[in-house]
Amino acid sequence: MKHRYLLIIYLILTIINLFAEWSAHQTLIYVSKPLLLTILSLWFYLNIKSHWSAFSVFVLLGLIFSVGGDTFLMFEENGNADTAIWFLLGLGCFLLTHLFYFLGFLKYPDKSKGFITKKWWWAIPFVLFYIGFNYYLRNDLADLQLPVLVYSGVITLMAITALNLKGKDILEKHFWWIFGGVLLFMLSDTVIALNKFKSHEVAIPQPRLAIMVLYLLGQYLIASGTVKAIQRQAA
């Protein structure tokens, strides 16, 4: 993979952001958070620009819309006025991120049957989690019930299509990078939901720090696994 200096910058920004979240240093949060996925998106683009496909384009779009999601949720988390608007804007950007990842995994350049296509019952745990978690949140969602249902539904579809990559023309380790990243991304969103809607029942120590650790590692694994898979196919 080329342009490793951008990954070093991403690592440095990650350390800065995690310190800022841990210490509640708002200035460092404002500076570092929008830059993180901007740098990762640039690194991704520079590594796949000679190997365009629907798969690579959709994953790139997911990374780009993550920048908007990070920025809007940053304002919502920091207690600004109209927090509901910022939350919905952030939710909308990340909804598109998950939708683009779903489409990218669906358009993976290999027509052979994947793991879920062959063994559809492995999708059941994801569906049960979707139903159970939304049922658990239902009394605290108020007007956000429909947006959260739609959002978590798209996440579920994304995870299922990511698992379906297994068995296609992709190295096992590259699959696990992508799928592992998706699971961490899902877990990050789960912590966000618990912290926002169920903080009176579930006490999560340093929730924002936990969210960012899971999210930033997850996004890196998705981007890196995708680049590795694309470059292997192009070799």
C-alpha positions as CSV (number, residue, x, y, z in Angstrom):
1,M,0.0,0.0,0.0
2,K,1.3,3.4,-0.9
3,H,1.1,6.8,0.9
4,R,1.7,5.3,4.4
5,Y,2.5,8.8,5.7
6,L,-1.2,9.5,5.6
7,L,-1.8,6.5,7.9
8,I,0.8,7.8,10.3
9,I,-1.1,11.1,10.3
10,Y,-4.3,9.2,10.9
11,L,-2.6,7.4,13.8
12,I,-1.4,10.7,15.3
13,L,-4.8,12.3,14.9
14,T,-6.4,9.3,16.5
15,I,-4.1,9.6,19.6
16,I,-4.9,13.3,19.8
17,N,-8.6,12.8,19.4
18,L,-8.7,10.0,22.0
19,F,-6.8,12.1,24.5
20,A,-9.2,15.0,23.7
21,E,-12.2,12.8,24.4
22,W,-10.7,11.4,27.6
23,S,-9.9,14.9,28.9
24,A,-12.9,16.6,27.4
25,H,-10.7,19.1,25.6
26,Q,-13.2,20.6,23.2
27,T,-10.7,22.5,21.1
28,L,-8.7,19.4,20.3
29,I,-11.9,17.6,19.5
30,Y,-13.0,20.3,17.1
31,V,-9.6,20.2,15.4
32,S,-9.0,16.5,15.2
33,K,-12.4,14.9,14.6
34,P,-13.2,16.2,11.1
35,L,-9.7,15.6,10.0
36,L,-9.6,11.9,10.9
37,L,-11.9,10.5,8.1
38,T,-10.8,13.2,5.7
39,I,-7.2,11.8,5.9
40,L,-8.4,8.2,5.7
41,S,-10.6,9.0,2.7
42,L,-7.7,10.7,1.0
43,W,-5.4,7.7,1.7
44,F,-8.1,5.3,0.4
45,Y,-8.6,7.4,-2.8
46,L,-4.9,7.6,-3.6
47,N,-4.6,3.8,-3.3
48,I,-7.6,2.8,-5.4
49,K,-7.7,5.6,-8.0
50,S,-6.2,3.3,-10.7
51,H,-8.7,0.5,-9.9
52,W,-12.2,2.0,-10.0
53,S,-15.1,-0.3,-9.6
54,A,-18.6,0.0,-8.1
55,F,-17.1,-1.6,-5.0
56,S,-14.3,0.9,-4.5
57,V,-16.5,3.9,-5.4
58,F,-19.2,3.0,-2.9
59,V,-16.7,2.4,-0.1
60,L,-15.1,5.8,-0.8
61,L,-18.4,7.5,-0.7
62,G,-19.1,5.9,2.7
63,L,-15.8,7.2,4.0
64,I,-16.5,10.7,2.7
65,F,-20.0,10.9,4.2
66,S,-18.5,9.7,7.5
67,V,-16.7,13.1,7.6
68,G,-20.0,14.8,7.6
69,G,-21.4,12.4,10.3
70,D,-18.4,13.1,12.5
71,T,-18.7,16.8,12.2
72,F,-22.5,17.0,12.8
73,L,-22.4,14.7,15.8
74,M,-19.4,16.6,17.2
75,F,-21.7,19.6,17.5
76,E,-24.5,17.6,18.9
77,E,-22.3,15.9,21.5
78,N,-20.8,19.1,22.7
79,G,-24.1,20.5,23.9
80,N,-24.9,23.2,21.3
81,A,-28.3,24.5,20.8
82,D,-30.7,22.5,18.5
83,T,-28.9,19.3,19.4
84,A,-31.8,17.3,17.8
85,I,-31.0,18.9,14.4
86,W,-27.3,18.1,14.7
87,F,-28.1,14.5,15.7
88,L,-30.4,14.0,12.7
89,L,-27.9,15.5,10.3
90,G,-25.2,13.2,11.7
91,L,-27.6,10.3,11.6
92,G,-28.4,11.1,8.0
93,C,-24.7,11.2,7.0
94,F,-24.0,7.9,8.7
95,L,-27.1,6.4,7.2
96,L,-25.6,7.1,3.8
97,T,-22.3,5.8,4.9
98,H,-23.8,2.4,5.9
99,L,-25.9,2.4,2.7
100,F,-22.9,3.0,0.5
101,Y,-20.9,0.3,2.4
102,F,-23.9,-2.1,1.9
103,L,-24.0,-1.2,-1.9
104,G,-20.2,-1.6,-2.1
105,F,-20.2,-5.1,-0.5
106,L,-23.1,-6.0,-2.7
107,K,-21.2,-4.9,-5.8
108,Y,-18.0,-6.8,-4.9
109,P,-16.5,-7.8,-8.3
110,D,-17.1,-11.5,-8.0
111,K,-20.3,-13.2,-9.1
112,S,-19.8,-16.4,-7.1
113,K,-22.1,-17.2,-4.2
114,G,-21.0,-15.8,-0.8
115,F,-21.4,-17.2,2.7
116,I,-24.9,-15.8,3.4
117,T,-26.2,-16.8,-0.1
118,K,-25.2,-20.4,0.7
119,K,-26.1,-20.4,4.4
120,W,-28.8,-17.8,4.8
121,W,-29.6,-18.8,8.4
122,W,-26.4,-17.1,9.5
123,A,-28.3,-13.8,8.9
124,I,-30.7,-14.7,11.6
125,P,-28.5,-13.5,14.6
126,F,-28.2,-10.0,12.9
127,V,-32.0,-9.8,12.4
128,L,-32.7,-10.9,16.0
129,F,-30.2,-8.3,17.3
130,Y,-32.0,-5.7,15.2
131,I,-35.4,-6.6,16.6
132,G,-34.2,-7.1,20.2
133,F,-32.2,-3.9,20.4
134,N,-34.8,-1.7,18.9
135,Y,-37.4,-3.2,21.2
136,Y,-35.2,-2.4,24.2
137,L,-34.8,1.2,23.0
138,R,-38.4,1.8,22.0
139,N,-39.7,3.7,25.1
140,D,-36.9,6.2,25.0
141,L,-36.8,7.1,21.3
142,A,-39.8,9.5,21.2
143,D,-39.9,11.1,17.8
144,L,-36.7,9.4,16.7
145,Q,-38.2,5.9,16.6
146,L,-38.6,5.7,12.8
147,P,-35.2,7.2,12.0
148,V,-33.5,4.8,14.4
149,L,-35.4,1.9,13.0
150,V,-34.4,2.8,9.4
151,Y,-30.8,3.5,10.4
152,S,-30.3,0.3,12.4
153,G,-32.0,-1.6,9.5
154,V,-29.4,-0.4,7.0
155,I,-26.6,-1.2,9.5
156,T,-28.0,-4.8,9.7
157,L,-28.1,-5.1,5.9
158,M,-24.5,-3.8,5.7
159,A,-23.3,-6.4,8.2
160,I,-25.0,-9.2,6.4
161,T,-23.6,-8.2,3.0
162,A,-20.2,-7.9,4.6
163,L,-20.4,-11.4,5.9
164,N,-21.5,-12.6,2.5
165,L,-18.1,-11.6,1.2
166,K,-16.7,-14.7,2.8
167,G,-16.2,-17.4,0.3
168,K,-15.9,-15.0,-2.7
169,D,-12.7,-14.2,-4.5
170,I,-11.1,-12.5,-1.5
171,L,-8.3,-13.6,0.8
172,E,-9.6,-14.8,4.2
173,K,-7.5,-12.2,6.0
174,H,-8.8,-9.4,3.9
175,F,-12.4,-10.5,4.5
176,W,-11.8,-10.5,8.2
177,W,-10.3,-7.0,8.1
178,I,-13.5,-5.8,6.4
179,F,-16.0,-7.8,8.4
180,G,-14.1,-7.1,11.7
181,G,-14.2,-3.4,10.9
182,V,-18.0,-3.6,10.2
183,L,-18.6,-5.3,13.5
184,L,-16.6,-2.6,15.4
185,F,-18.5,0.1,13.6
186,M,-21.8,-1.6,14.6
187,L,-20.6,-1.8,18.2
188,S,-19.6,1.9,18.1
189,D,-23.2,2.8,17.0
190,T,-24.6,0.5,19.7
191,V,-22.6,2.3,22.4
192,I,-23.9,5.7,20.9
193,A,-27.5,4.5,21.2
194,L,-27.1,3.2,24.7
195,N,-25.4,6.4,25.8
196,K,-27.9,8.6,24.2
197,F,-31.1,6.8,25.0
198,K,-30.4,4.5,27.9
199,S,-27.8,6.3,30.0
200,H,-30.2,6.2,32.9
201,E,-30.1,2.4,32.8
202,V,-26.7,1.5,31.4
203,A,-23.6,3.3,32.8
204,I,-20.8,3.2,30.3
205,P,-17.5,4.5,31.6
206,Q,-16.0,7.1,29.2
207,P,-18.6,6.4,26.5
208,R,-17.3,8.9,24.0
209,L,-13.8,7.5,24.3
210,A,-15.1,4.0,23.8
211,I,-17.2,5.1,20.8
212,M,-14.2,6.7,19.1
213,V,-11.8,3.7,19.8
214,L,-14.3,1.3,18.2
215,Y,-15.2,3.6,15.4
216,L,-11.8,4.7,14.3
217,L,-10.4,1.2,14.4
218,G,-13.4,-0.1,12.5
219,Q,-13.2,2.5,9.8
220,Y,-9.5,1.8,9.4
221,L,-10.1,-1.9,9.0
222,I,-12.8,-1.5,6.5
223,A,-10.7,1.0,4.4
224,S,-7.5,-1.1,4.6
225,G,-9.2,-4.4,4.0
226,T,-10.9,-3.0,0.9
227,V,-7.7,-1.5,-0.4
228,K,-5.9,-4.8,0.1
229,A,-8.7,-6.8,-1.7
230,I,-8.8,-4.4,-4.6
231,Q,-5.0,-4.3,-5.1
232,R,-4.8,-8.1,-4.9
233,Q,-7.5,-8.4,-7.7
234,A,-5.6,-5.9,-9.8
235,A,-2.2,-7.6,-9.4
